[in-house]
């Protein structure tokens, strides 16, 4: 069994029961979870600024504020090939419209009609790790927040 993390972001919280049901129905076990307001330090560890050099500073700052001011659900998932399978379930792209049909981001996320300095704003509803290295980093952050 492998572990990976999930975050139901604040824009996904109105659908948290549906999203959680989708995760469980796909064969994942939620081994730990908690509602939190994501601390800025945790956001910065999950989304290092250096990994997003093309995002304008103005957009980045608004993204930090948006993602660290509301309640989200964080958790650890367990399943065979958990990281890969959750990436496929959640959706591979930042833009929900570019995700495969049936993915969580495609079904429940949106691309806001407005943008910041011509940079489109995507409401992805869930965070997922893109690969094993990111999953390892993300698990450390989420376990710290869970107190596990």
N, CA, C and O atoms as a GROMACS GRO file, in nm:
protein
  592
    1UNK      N    1   0.085  -0.119   0.000
    1UNK     CA    2   0.000   0.000   0.000
    1UNK      C    3   0.089   0.124   0.000
    1UNK      O    4   0.194   0.127   0.063
    2UNK      N    5   0.045   0.223  -0.071
    2UNK     CA    6   0.117   0.349  -0.081
    2UNK      C    7   0.029   0.460  -0.025
    2UNK      O    8  -0.094   0.451  -0.028
    3UNK      N    9   0.092   0.564   0.025
    3UNK     CA   10   0.018   0.679   0.076
    3UNK      C   11   0.044   0.801  -0.010
    3UNK      O   12   0.154   0.820  -0.063
    4UNK      N   13  -0.058   0.882  -0.023
    4UNK     CA   14  -0.047   1.012  -0.087
    4UNK      C   15  -0.139   1.107  -0.011
    4UNK      O   16  -0.209   1.065   0.081
    5UNK      N   17  -0.137   1.233  -0.047
    5UNK     CA   18  -0.219   1.331   0.024
    5UNK      C   19  -0.330   1.384  -0.066
    5UNK      O   20  -0.326   1.373  -0.188
    6UNK      N   21  -0.427   1.443   0.000
    6UNK     CA   22  -0.527   1.521  -0.072
    6UNK      C   23  -0.555   1.645   0.010
    6UNK      O   24  -0.541   1.646   0.132
    7UNK      N   25  -0.595   1.749  -0.060
    7UNK     CA   26  -0.649   1.868   0.004
    7UNK      C   27  -0.775   1.903  -0.074
    7UNK      O   28  -0.771   1.925  -0.195
    8UNK      N   29  -0.886   1.909  -0.003
    8UNK     CA   30  -1.005   1.967  -0.063
    8UNK      C   31  -0.994   2.116  -0.032
    8UNK      O   32  -1.010   2.160   0.081
    9UNK      N   33  -0.965   2.192  -0.137
    9UNK     CA   34  -0.939   2.334  -0.120
    9UNK      C   35  -1.067   2.407  -0.082
    9UNK      O   36  -1.177   2.354  -0.096
   10UNK      N   37  -1.052   2.530  -0.033
   10UNK     CA   38  -1.169   2.602   0.016
   10UNK      C   39  -1.277   2.616  -0.090
   10UNK      O   40  -1.395   2.618  -0.056
   11UNK      N   41  -1.240   2.627  -0.219
   11UNK     CA   42  -1.342   2.637  -0.323
   11UNK      C   43  -1.414   2.504  -0.345
   11UNK      O   44  -1.520   2.501  -0.406
   12UNK      N   45  -1.358   2.394  -0.296
   12UNK     CA   46  -1.422   2.264  -0.306
   12UNK      C   47  -1.499   2.224  -0.182
   12UNK      O   48  -1.572   2.125  -0.184
   13UNK      N   49  -1.486   2.300  -0.074
   13UNK     CA   50  -1.550   2.262   0.052
   13UNK      C   51  -1.703   2.251   0.046
   13UNK      O   52  -1.758   2.166   0.115
   14UNK      N   53  -1.773   2.332  -0.033
   14UNK     CA   54  -1.918   2.309  -0.043
   14UNK      C   55  -1.952   2.171  -0.100
   14UNK      O   56  -2.063   2.122  -0.082
   15UNK      N   57  -1.857   2.109  -0.168
   15UNK     CA   58  -1.877   1.976  -0.228
   15UNK      C   59  -1.797   1.868  -0.156
   15UNK      O   60  -1.775   1.761  -0.212
   16UNK      N   61  -1.752   1.896  -0.034
   16UNK     CA   62  -1.660   1.805   0.034
   16UNK      C   63  -1.714   1.664   0.049
   16UNK      O   64  -1.639   1.568   0.036
   17UNK      N   65  -1.843   1.649   0.075
   17UNK     CA   66  -1.899   1.514   0.092
   17UNK      C   67  -1.898   1.438  -0.040
   17UNK      O   68  -1.867   1.319  -0.044
   18UNK      N   69  -1.930   1.507  -0.147
   18UNK     CA   70  -1.930   1.445  -0.280
   18UNK      C   71  -1.787   1.409  -0.321
   18UNK      O   72  -1.763   1.300  -0.373
   19UNK      N   73  -1.694   1.500  -0.299
   19UNK     CA   74  -1.555   1.474  -0.335
   19UNK      C   75  -1.500   1.357  -0.253
   19UNK      O   76  -1.434   1.268  -0.306
   20UNK      N   77  -1.527   1.358  -0.123
   20UNK     CA   78  -1.482   1.248  -0.037
   20UNK      C   79  -1.543   1.116  -0.083
   20UNK      O   80  -1.475   1.014  -0.085
   21UNK      N   81  -1.671   1.116  -0.120
   21UNK     CA   82  -1.738   0.996  -0.170
   21UNK      C   83  -1.670   0.946  -0.297
   21UNK      O   84  -1.653   0.825  -0.314
   22UNK      N   85  -1.633   1.039  -0.387
   22UNK     CA   86  -1.563   1.001  -0.510
   22UNK      C   87  -1.430   0.933  -0.478
   22UNK      O   88  -1.393   0.834  -0.542
   23UNK      N   89  -1.358   0.987  -0.380
   23UNK     CA   90  -1.228   0.930  -0.340
   23UNK      C   91  -1.247   0.790  -0.284
   23UNK      O   92  -1.177   0.697  -0.323
   24UNK      N   93  -1.341   0.776  -0.192
   24UNK     CA   94  -1.365   0.645  -0.131
   24UNK      C   95  -1.418   0.543  -0.232
   24UNK      O   96  -1.379   0.426  -0.229
   25UNK      N   97  -1.505   0.587  -0.322
   25UNK     CA   98  -1.561   0.498  -0.424
   25UNK      C   99  -1.456   0.448  -0.522
   25UNK      O  100  -1.473   0.344  -0.584
   26UNK      N  101  -1.346   0.524  -0.535
   26UNK     CA  102  -1.237   0.484  -0.624
   26UNK      C  103  -1.142   0.385  -0.556
   26UNK      O  104  -1.041   0.346  -0.616
   27UNK      N  105  -1.172   0.345  -0.432
   27UNK     CA  106  -1.092   0.244  -0.365
   27UNK      C  107  -0.982   0.295  -0.274
   27UNK      O  108  -0.896   0.218  -0.231
   28UNK      N  109  -0.985   0.424  -0.244
   28UNK     CA  110  -0.887   0.480  -0.151
   28UNK      C  111  -0.939   0.470  -0.009
   28UNK      O  112  -1.060   0.477   0.015
   29UNK      N  113  -0.848   0.453   0.085
   29UNK     CA  114  -0.879   0.465   0.227
   29UNK      C  115  -0.829   0.600   0.275
   29UNK      O  116  -0.716   0.639   0.244
   30UNK      N  117  -0.912   0.671   0.350
   30UNK     CA  118  -0.868   0.795   0.413
   30UNK      C  119  -0.819   0.754   0.551
   30UNK      O  120  -0.899   0.719   0.638
   31UNK      N  121  -0.687   0.760   0.571
   31UNK     CA  122  -0.630   0.711   0.697
   31UNK      C  123  -0.618   0.821   0.802
   31UNK      O  124  -0.602   0.792   0.920
   32UNK      N  125  -0.625   0.946   0.759
   32UNK     CA  126  -0.624   1.059   0.852
   32UNK      C  127  -0.676   1.180   0.777
   32UNK      O  128  -0.646   1.198   0.659
   33UNK      N  129  -0.755   1.263   0.844
   33UNK     CA  130  -0.800   1.388   0.782
   33UNK      C  131  -0.838   1.489   0.889
   33UNK      O  132  -0.858   1.455   1.006
   34UNK      N  133  -0.846   1.614   0.846
   34UNK     CA  134  -0.871   1.723   0.940
   34UNK      C  135  -0.910   1.848   0.862
   34UNK      O  136  -0.863   1.869   0.750
   35UNK      N  137  -0.997   1.929   0.922
   35UNK     CA  138  -1.027   2.060   0.865
   35UNK      C  139  -0.927   2.160   0.922
   35UNK      O  140  -0.904   2.163   1.043
   36UNK      N  141  -0.869   2.241   0.836
   36UNK     CA  142  -0.771   2.341   0.879
   36UNK      C  143  -0.783   2.465   0.791
   36UNK      O  144  -0.841   2.461   0.682
   37UNK      N  145  -0.726   2.573   0.840
   37UNK     CA  146  -0.693   2.686   0.755
   37UNK      C  147  -0.545   2.667   0.725
   37UNK      O  148  -0.462   2.667   0.816
   38UNK      N  149  -0.513   2.651   0.599
   38UNK     CA  150  -0.376   2.619   0.560
   38UNK      C  151  -0.282   2.733   0.596
   38UNK      O  152  -0.297   2.844   0.545
   39UNK      N  153  -0.186   2.708   0.684
   39UNK     CA  154  -0.089   2.814   0.718
   39UNK      C  155  -0.005   2.852   0.597
   39UNK      O  156   0.022   2.769   0.510
   40UNK      N  157   0.036   2.977   0.591
   40UNK     CA  158   0.119   3.022   0.479
   40UNK      C  159   0.245   2.938   0.467
   40UNK      O  160   0.285   2.903   0.356
   41UNK      N  161   0.308   2.903   0.579
   41UNK     CA  162   0.431   2.822   0.573
   41UNK      C  163   0.404   2.686   0.508
   41UNK      O  164   0.490   2.635   0.435
   42UNK      N  165   0.288   2.627   0.533
   42UNK     CA  166   0.254   2.499   0.470
   42UNK      C  167   0.227   2.518   0.321
   42UNK      O  168   0.272   2.438   0.239
   43UNK      N  169   0.156   2.624   0.286
   43UNK     CA  170   0.130   2.654   0.145
   43UNK      C  171   0.262   2.669   0.070
   43UNK      O  172   0.278   2.615  -0.040
   44UNK      N  173   0.355   2.742   0.129
   44UNK     CA  174   0.484   2.766   0.064
   44UNK      C  175   0.567   2.639   0.050
   44UNK      O  176   0.648   2.628  -0.042
   45UNK      N  177   0.547   2.542   0.139
   45UNK     CA  178   0.618   2.415   0.126
   45UNK      C  179   0.553   2.326   0.020
   45UNK      O  180   0.623   2.254  -0.052
   46UNK      N  181   0.421   2.330   0.011
   46UNK     CA  182   0.350   2.249  -0.089
   46UNK      C  183   0.366   2.309  -0.229
   46UNK      O  184   0.381   2.236  -0.327
   47UNK      N  185   0.363   2.442  -0.236
   47UNK     CA  186   0.374   2.512  -0.364
   47UNK      C  187   0.495   2.606  -0.360
   47UNK      O  188   0.478   2.726  -0.346
   48UNK      N  189   0.616   2.553  -0.372
   48UNK     CA  190   0.733   2.642  -0.370
   48UNK      C  191   0.728   2.743  -0.485
   48UNK      O  192   0.705   2.706  -0.600
   49UNK      N  193   0.749   2.867  -0.452
   49UNK     CA  194   0.744   2.974  -0.552
   49UNK      C  195   0.839   2.946  -0.668
   49UNK      O  196   0.808   2.977  -0.783
   50UNK      N  197   0.954   2.888  -0.638
   50UNK     CA  198   1.054   2.860  -0.742
   50UNK      C  199   1.004   2.762  -0.848
   50UNK      O  200   1.057   2.760  -0.959
   51UNK      N  201   0.904   2.682  -0.816
   51UNK     CA  202   0.850   2.586  -0.913
   51UNK      C  203   0.743   2.649  -1.002
   51UNK      O  204   0.689   2.582  -1.091
   52UNK      N  205   0.712   2.776  -0.980
   52UNK     CA  206   0.607   2.844  -1.057
   52UNK      C  207   0.657   2.980  -1.108
   52UNK      O  208   0.594   3.082  -1.082
   53UNK      N  209   0.769   2.981  -1.180
   53UNK     CA  210   0.830   3.108  -1.219
   53UNK      C  211   0.750   3.189  -1.320
   53UNK      O  212   0.770   3.310  -1.331
   54UNK      N  213   0.660   3.126  -1.394
   54UNK     CA  214   0.585   3.200  -1.496
   54UNK      C  215   0.464   3.273  -1.440
   54UNK      O  216   0.404   3.356  -1.510
   55UNK      N  217   0.427   3.245  -1.317
   55UNK     CA  218   0.312   3.312  -1.257
   55UNK      C  219   0.355   3.450  -1.209
   55UNK      O  220   0.453   3.463  -1.134
   56UNK      N  221   0.283   3.550  -1.251
   56UNK     CA  222   0.313   3.687  -1.211
   56UNK      C  223   0.307   3.702  -1.060
   56UNK      O  224   0.226   3.637  -0.994
   57UNK      N  225   0.391   3.788  -1.004
   57UNK     CA  226   0.397   3.809  -0.859
   57UNK      C  227   0.262   3.852  -0.803
   57UNK      O  228   0.221   3.804  -0.696
   58UNK      N  229   0.193   3.940  -0.872
   58UNK     CA  230   0.060   3.986  -0.829
   58UNK      C  231  -0.038   3.869  -0.820
   58UNK      O  232  -0.116   3.860  -0.725
   59UNK      N  233  -0.034   3.781  -0.917
   59UNK     CA  234  -0.120   3.663  -0.919
   59UNK      C  235  -0.081   3.568  -0.807
   59UNK      O  236  -0.166   3.514  -0.737
   60UNK      N  237   0.050   3.549  -0.790
   60UNK     CA  238   0.100   3.458  -0.686
   60UNK      C  239   0.053   3.503  -0.548
   60UNK      O  240   0.005   3.422  -0.468
   61UNK      N  241   0.066   3.632  -0.520
   61UNK     CA  242   0.026   3.684  -0.389
   61UNK      C  243  -0.123   3.663  -0.364
   61UNK      O  244  -0.162   3.626  -0.254
   62UNK      N  245  -0.205   3.687  -0.465
   62UNK     CA  246  -0.349   3.666  -0.448
   62UNK      C  247  -0.382   3.518  -0.430
   62UNK      O  248  -0.473   3.483  -0.355
   63UNK      N  249  -0.307   3.432  -0.497
   63UNK     CA  250  -0.324   3.288  -0.482
   63UNK      C  251  -0.290   3.244  -0.339
   63UNK      O  252  -0.361   3.163  -0.280
   64UNK      N  253  -0.182   3.298  -0.284
   64UNK     CA  254  -0.143   3.266  -0.146
   64UNK      C  255  -0.254   3.310  -0.050
   64UNK      O  256  -0.295   3.233   0.036
   65UNK      N  257  -0.301   3.432  -0.065
   65UNK     CA  258  -0.406   3.483   0.023
   65UNK      C  259  -0.532   3.397   0.012
   65UNK      O  260  -0.590   3.357   0.113
   66UNK      N  261  -0.574   3.369  -0.111
   66UNK     CA  262  -0.696   3.289  -0.131
   66UNK      C  263  -0.684   3.152  -0.065
   66UNK      O  264  -0.778   3.106   0.000
   67UNK      N  265  -0.569   3.087  -0.082
   67UNK     CA  266  -0.553   2.950  -0.033
   67UNK      C  267  -0.518   2.939   0.115
   67UNK      O  268  -0.510   2.828   0.168
   68UNK      N  269  -0.496   3.050   0.182
   68UNK     CA  270  -0.459   3.044   0.324
   68UNK      C  271  -0.556   3.120   0.414
   68UNK      O  272  -0.523   3.150   0.528
   69UNK      N  273  -0.673   3.152   0.364
   69UNK     CA  274  -0.768   3.227   0.446
   69UNK      C  275  -0.898   3.153   0.473
   69UNK      O  276  -0.977   3.197   0.557
   70UNK      N  277  -0.922   3.043   0.407
   70UNK     CA  278  -1.046   2.968   0.428
   70UNK      C  279  -1.017   2.829   0.478
   70UNK      O  280  -0.903   2.784   0.479
   71UNK      N  281  -1.121   2.762   0.518
   71UNK     CA  282  -1.110   2.625   0.568
   71UNK      C  283  -1.097   2.527   0.451
   71UNK      O  284  -1.166   2.539   0.350
   72UNK      N  285  -1.007   2.431   0.468
   72UNK     CA  286  -0.993   2.323   0.371
   72UNK      C  287  -0.986   2.191   0.449
   72UNK      O  288  -0.974   2.191   0.571
   73UNK      N  289  -0.994   2.083   0.377
   73UNK     CA  290  -0.979   1.950   0.438
   73UNK      C  291  -0.849   1.891   0.386
   73UNK      O  292  -0.828   1.882   0.265
   74UNK      N  293  -0.764   1.850   0.477
   74UNK     CA  294  -0.639   1.784   0.441
   74UNK      C  295  -0.647   1.639   0.483
   74UNK      O  296  -0.719   1.605   0.577
   75UNK      N  297  -0.572   1.554   0.415
   75UNK     CA  298  -0.574   1.415   0.455
   75UNK      C  299  -0.472   1.330   0.385
   75UNK      O  300  -0.407   1.371   0.289
   76UNK      N  301  -0.460   1.209   0.437
   76UNK     CA  302  -0.370   1.107   0.382
   76UNK      C  303  -0.457   0.996   0.325
   76UNK      O  304  -0.547   0.944   0.390
   77UNK      N  305  -0.426   0.960   0.200
   77UNK     CA  306  -0.496   0.851   0.133
   77UNK      C  307  -0.403   0.731   0.124
   77UNK      O  308  -0.281   0.745   0.116
   78UNK      N  309  -0.462   0.614   0.124
   78UNK     CA  310  -0.385   0.491   0.111
   78UNK      C  311  -0.452   0.402   0.008
   78UNK      O  312  -0.574   0.382   0.010
   79UNK      N  313  -0.370   0.348  -0.083
   79UNK     CA  314  -0.417   0.254  -0.185
   79UNK      C  315  -0.296   0.202  -0.262
   79UNK      O  316  -0.186   0.256  -0.247
   80UNK      N  317  -0.316   0.101  -0.341
   80UNK     CA  318  -0.211   0.056  -0.434
   80UNK      C  319  -0.188   0.169  -0.534
   80UNK      O  320  -0.284   0.225  -0.586
   81UNK      N  321  -0.063   0.203  -0.561
   81UNK     CA  322  -0.029   0.309  -0.657
   81UNK      C  323  -0.107   0.437  -0.628
   81UNK      O  324  -0.159   0.500  -0.720
   82UNK      N  325  -0.116   0.475  -0.501
   82UNK     CA  326  -0.202   0.585  -0.458
   82UNK      C  327  -0.172   0.717  -0.529
   82UNK      O  328  -0.265   0.786  -0.572
   83UNK      N  329  -0.046   0.754  -0.541
   83UNK     CA  330  -0.012   0.884  -0.602
   83UNK      C  331  -0.058   0.889  -0.746
   83UNK      O  332  -0.124   0.984  -0.787
   84UNK      N  333  -0.024   0.788  -0.823
   84UNK     CA  334  -0.062   0.783  -0.964
   84UNK      C  335  -0.214   0.777  -0.979
   84UNK      O  336  -0.272   0.849  -1.061
   85UNK      N  337  -0.278   0.693  -0.903
   85UNK     CA  338  -0.423   0.677  -0.915
   85UNK      C  339  -0.498   0.802  -0.873
   85UNK      O  340  -0.599   0.838  -0.934
   86UNK      N  341  -0.448   0.871  -0.767
   86UNK     CA  342  -0.519   0.992  -0.726
   86UNK      C  343  -0.496   1.105  -0.826
   86UNK      O  344  -0.585   1.188  -0.847
   87UNK      N  345  -0.380   1.110  -0.887
   87UNK     CA  346  -0.355   1.208  -0.994
   87UNK      C  347  -0.456   1.188  -1.107
   87UNK      O  348  -0.512   1.284  -1.159
   88UNK      N  349  -0.479   1.064  -1.144
   88UNK     CA  350  -0.575   1.033  -1.250
   88UNK      C  351  -0.718   1.065  -1.208
   88UNK      O  352  -0.796   1.114  -1.289
   89UNK      N  353  -0.753   1.039  -1.083
   89UNK     CA  354  -0.888   1.068  -1.034
   89UNK      C  355  -0.911   1.218  -1.020
   89UNK      O  356  -1.017   1.269  -1.058
   90UNK      N  357  -0.812   1.289  -0.967
   90UNK     CA  358  -0.827   1.432  -0.944
   90UNK      C  359  -0.822   1.510  -1.075
   90UNK      O  360  -0.898   1.604  -1.095
   91UNK      N  361  -0.733   1.472  -1.164
   91UNK     CA  362  -0.712   1.544  -1.290
   91UNK      C  363  -0.570   1.593  -1.297
   91UNK      O  364  -0.514   1.641  -1.199
   92UNK      N  365  -0.510   1.580  -1.414
   92UNK     CA  366  -0.368   1.611  -1.432
   92UNK      C  367  -0.340   1.759  -1.454
   92UNK      O  368  -0.228   1.803  -1.428
   93UNK      N  369  -0.436   1.837  -1.500
   93UNK     CA  370  -0.410   1.975  -1.539
   93UNK      C  371  -0.458   2.075  -1.434
   93UNK      O  372  -0.547   2.046  -1.355
   94UNK      N  373  -0.395   2.193  -1.436
   94UNK     CA  374  -0.439   2.303  -1.349
   94UNK      C  375  -0.573   2.358  -1.395
   94UNK      O  376  -0.657   2.395  -1.312
   95UNK      N  377  -0.593   2.364  -1.525
   95UNK     CA  378  -0.719   2.413  -1.580
   95UNK      C  379  -0.819   2.298  -1.578
   95UNK      O  380  -0.800   2.199  -1.649
   96UNK      N  381  -0.925   2.309  -1.500
   96UNK     CA  382  -1.023   2.200  -1.494
   96UNK      C  383  -1.080   2.161  -1.631
   96UNK      O  384  -1.109   2.044  -1.655
   97UNK      N  385  -1.095   2.258  -1.720
   97UNK     CA  386  -1.149   2.229  -1.853
   97UNK      C  387  -1.055   2.141  -1.936
   97UNK      O  388  -1.100   2.076  -2.030
   98UNK      N  389  -0.927   2.139  -1.903
   98UNK     CA  390  -0.830   2.057  -1.975
   98UNK      C  391  -0.819   1.916  -1.916
   98UNK      O  392  -0.754   1.830  -1.975
   99UNK      N  393  -0.881   1.893  -1.803
   99UNK     CA  394  -0.875   1.761  -1.739
   99UNK      C  395  -0.968   1.663  -1.811
   99UNK      O  396  -1.062   1.703  -1.880
  100UNK      N  397  -0.939   1.536  -1.794
  100UNK     CA  398  -1.022   1.431  -1.854
  100UNK      C  399  -1.163   1.435  -1.797
  100UNK      O  400  -1.183   1.470  -1.681
  101UNK      N  401  -1.259   1.398  -1.880
  101UNK     CA  402  -1.397   1.386  -1.833
  101UNK      C  403  -1.402   1.286  -1.718
  101UNK      O  404  -1.333   1.185  -1.721
  102UNK      N  405  -1.482   1.315  -1.619
  102UNK     CA  406  -1.496   1.225  -1.505
  102UNK      C  407  -1.401   1.252  -1.391
  102UNK      O  408  -1.419   1.196  -1.282
  103UNK      N  409  -1.300   1.336  -1.411
  103UNK     CA  410  -1.209   1.367  -1.301
  103UNK      C  411  -1.276   1.467  -1.206
  103UNK      O  412  -1.369   1.538  -1.244
  104UNK      N  413  -1.226   1.472  -1.084
  104UNK     CA  414  -1.282   1.563  -0.985
  104UNK      C  415  -1.268   1.707  -1.029
  104UNK      O  416  -1.364   1.784  -1.020
  105UNK      N  417  -1.151   1.745  -1.077
  105UNK     CA  418  -1.131   1.883  -1.121
  105UNK      C  419  -1.222   1.918  -1.238
  105UNK      O  420  -1.278   2.028  -1.242
  106UNK      N  421  -1.239   1.828  -1.333
  106UNK     CA  422  -1.324   1.856  -1.449
  106UNK      C  423  -1.471   1.868  -1.408
  106UNK      O  424  -1.543   1.956  -1.455
  107UNK      N  425  -1.513   1.780  -1.318
  107UNK     CA  426  -1.655   1.778  -1.279
  107UNK      C  427  -1.693   1.893  -1.186
  107UNK      O  428  -1.805   1.944  -1.194
  108UNK      N  429  -1.601   1.935  -1.097
  108UNK     CA  430  -1.638   2.031  -0.993
  108UNK      C  431  -1.557   2.161  -0.994
  108UNK      O  432  -1.597   2.258  -0.931
  109UNK      N  433  -1.446   2.164  -1.065
  109UNK     CA  434  -1.364   2.284  -1.071
  109UNK      C  435  -1.414   2.379  -1.180
  109UNK      O  436  -1.496   2.342  -1.264
  110UNK      N  437  -1.362   2.500  -1.178
  110UNK     CA  438  -1.400   2.599  -1.280
  110UNK      C  439  -1.280   2.688  -1.312
  110UNK      O  440  -1.186   2.700  -1.233
  111UNK      N  441  -1.286   2.748  -1.428
  111UNK     CA  442  -1.192   2.854  -1.464
  111UNK      C  443  -1.274   2.982  -1.453
  111UNK      O  444  -1.371   3.001  -1.526
  112UNK      N  445  -1.235   3.069  -1.362
  112UNK     CA  446  -1.309   3.194  -1.343
  112UNK      C  447  -1.314   3.273  -1.473
  112UNK      O  448  -1.218   3.274  -1.551
  113UNK      N  449  -1.424   3.339  -1.494
  113UNK     CA  450  -1.442   3.420  -1.615
  113UNK      C  451  -1.345   3.538  -1.616
  113UNK      O  452  -1.305   3.583  -1.724
  114UNK      N  453  -1.308   3.588  -1.499
  114UNK     CA  454  -1.214   3.699  -1.496
  114UNK      C  455  -1.074   3.647  -1.468
  114UNK      O  456  -1.055   3.531  -1.432
  115UNK      N  457  -0.980   3.733  -1.486
  115UNK     CA  458  -0.842   3.694  -1.463
  115UNK      C  459  -0.768   3.810  -1.397
  115UNK      O  460  -0.822   3.920  -1.383
  116UNK      N  461  -0.647   3.783  -1.355
  116UNK     CA  462  -0.561   3.886  -1.296
  116UNK      C  463  -0.449   3.911  -1.395
  116UNK      O  464  -0.371   3.820  -1.426
  117UNK      N  465  -0.440   4.033  -1.443
  117UNK     CA  466  -0.337   4.069  -1.542
  117UNK      C  467  -0.331   3.968  -1.656
  117UNK      O  468  -0.222   3.926  -1.697
  118UNK      N  469  -0.446   3.930  -1.706
  118UNK     CA  470  -0.461   3.835  -1.817
  118UNK      C  471  -0.421   3.692  -1.781
  118UNK      O  472  -0.411   3.607  -1.870
  119UNK      N  473  -0.398   3.664  -1.655
  119UNK     CA  474  -0.365   3.529  -1.610
  119UNK      C  475  -0.495   3.465  -1.560
  119UNK      O  476  -0.553   3.515  -1.464
  120UNK      N  477  -0.542   3.356  -1.622
  120UNK     CA  478  -0.670   3.297  -1.581
  120UNK      C  479  -0.661   3.235  -1.442
  120UNK      O  480  -0.558   3.182  -1.402
  121UNK      N  481  -0.769   3.244  -1.370
  121UNK     CA  482  -0.777   3.189  -1.235
  121UNK      C  483  -0.855   3.058  -1.240
  121UNK      O  484  -0.970   3.055  -1.283
  122UNK      N  485  -0.792   2.950  -1.196
  122UNK     CA  486  -0.856   2.818  -1.196
  122UNK      C  487  -0.892   2.779  -1.054
  122UNK      O  488  -0.809   2.787  -0.963
  123UNK      N  489  -1.016   2.738  -1.034
  123UNK     CA  490  -1.058   2.683  -0.906
  123UNK      C  491  -1.057   2.532  -0.923
  123UNK      O  492  -1.148   2.474  -0.982
  124UNK      N  493  -0.952   2.470  -0.870
  124UNK     CA  494  -0.926   2.329  -0.896
  124UNK      C  495  -0.996   2.235  -0.797
  124UNK      O  496  -1.002   2.114  -0.822
  125UNK      N  497  -1.046   2.282  -0.692
  125UNK     CA  498  -1.117   2.215  -0.583
  125UNK      C  499  -1.034   2.114  -0.505
  125UNK      O  500  -1.061   2.094  -0.386
  126UNK      N  501  -0.935   2.048  -0.565
  126UNK     CA  502  -0.851   1.954  -0.491
  126UNK      C  503  -0.704   1.971  -0.528
  126UNK      O  504  -0.670   2.009  -0.640
  127UNK      N  505  -0.620   1.942  -0.430
  127UNK     CA  506  -0.476   1.932  -0.455
  127UNK      C  507  -0.441   1.785  -0.457
  127UNK      O  508  -0.495   1.705  -0.381
  128UNK      N  509  -0.351   1.752  -0.548
  128UNK     CA  510  -0.296   1.616  -0.556
  128UNK      C  511  -0.149   1.628  -0.593
  128UNK      O  512  -0.108   1.724  -0.658
  129UNK      N  513  -0.073   1.533  -0.552
  129UNK     CA  514   0.070   1.530  -0.585
  129UNK      C  515   0.086   1.482  -0.728
  129UNK      O  516   0.014   1.394  -0.774
  130UNK      N  517   0.183   1.542  -0.798
  130UNK     CA  518   0.205   1.506  -0.938
  130UNK      C  519   0.299   1.387  -0.957
  130UNK      O  520   0.304   1.328  -1.065
  131UNK      N  521   0.372   1.351  -0.854
  131UNK     CA  522   0.465   1.239  -0.866
  131UNK      C  523   0.517   1.202  -0.728
  131UNK      O  524   0.482   1.264  -0.628
  132UNK      N  525   0.602   1.101  -0.725
  132UNK     CA  526   0.650   1.050  -0.597
  132UNK      C  527   0.730   1.151  -0.515
  132UNK      O  528   0.715   1.158  -0.393
  133UNK      N  529   0.815   1.229  -0.581
  133UNK     CA  530   0.894   1.328  -0.506
  133UNK      C  531   0.804   1.433  -0.442
  133UNK      O  532   0.822   1.470  -0.326
  134UNK      N  533   0.707   1.482  -0.519
  134UNK     CA  534   0.613   1.579  -0.464
  134UNK      C  535   0.527   1.514  -0.356
  134UNK      O  536   0.498   1.578  -0.256
  135UNK      N  537   0.487   1.390  -0.375
  135UNK     CA  538   0.406   1.321  -0.276
  135UNK      C  539   0.480   1.308  -0.143
  135UNK      O  540   0.421   1.326  -0.037
  136UNK      N  541   0.608   1.278  -0.149
  136UNK     CA  542   0.690   1.267  -0.028
  136UNK      C  543   0.693   1.401   0.045
  136UNK      O  544   0.672   1.406   0.166
  137UNK      N  545   0.719   1.509  -0.027
  137UNK     CA  546   0.720   1.644   0.032
  137UNK      C  547   0.583   1.679   0.090
  137UNK      O  548   0.573   1.727   0.202
  138UNK      N  549   0.479   1.654   0.013
  138UNK     CA  550   0.343   1.687   0.056
  138UNK      C  551   0.302   1.607   0.180
  138UNK      O  552   0.236   1.660   0.269
  139UNK      N  553   0.341   1.480   0.186
  139UNK     CA  554   0.308   1.397   0.304
  139UNK      C  555   0.372   1.454   0.429
  139UNK      O  556   0.309   1.454   0.535
  140UNK      N  557   0.495   1.501   0.419
  140UNK     CA  558   0.560   1.561   0.536
  140UNK      C  559   0.480   1.683   0.586
  140UNK      O  560   0.456   1.697   0.705
  141UNK      N  561   0.441   1.768   0.494
  141UNK     CA  562   0.366   1.889   0.530
  141UNK      C  563   0.232   1.852   0.593
  141UNK      O  564   0.195   1.904   0.698
  142UNK      N  565   0.160   1.762   0.529
  142UNK     CA  566   0.026   1.725   0.577
  142UNK      C  567   0.036   1.652   0.712
  142UNK      O  568  -0.044   1.677   0.802
  143UNK      N  569   0.132   1.564   0.725
  143UNK     CA  570   0.149   1.494   0.854
  143UNK      C  571   0.181   1.593   0.966
  143UNK      O  572   0.132   1.576   1.078
  144UNK      N  573   0.262   1.696   0.938
  144UNK     CA  574   0.290   1.800   1.037
  144UNK      C  575   0.160   1.868   1.080
  144UNK      O  576   0.137   1.890   1.198
  145UNK      N  577   0.076   1.901   0.983
  145UNK     CA  578  -0.051   1.969   1.013
  145UNK      C  579  -0.149   1.878   1.086
  145UNK      O  580  -0.228   1.924   1.168
  146UNK      N  581  -0.143   1.748   1.056
  146UNK     CA  582  -0.231   1.652   1.123
  146UNK      C  583  -0.181   1.618   1.263
  146UNK      O  584  -0.255   1.564   1.346
  147UNK      N  585  -0.055   1.651   1.289
  147UNK     CA  586   0.005   1.615   1.417
  147UNK      C  587   0.038   1.468   1.424
  147UNK      O  588   0.046   1.410   1.532
  148UNK      N  589   0.057   1.407   1.306
  148UNK     CA  590   0.084   1.262   1.300
  148UNK      C  591   0.232   1.235   1.282
  148UNK      O  592   0.273   1.119   1.275
   0.00000   0.00000   0.00000
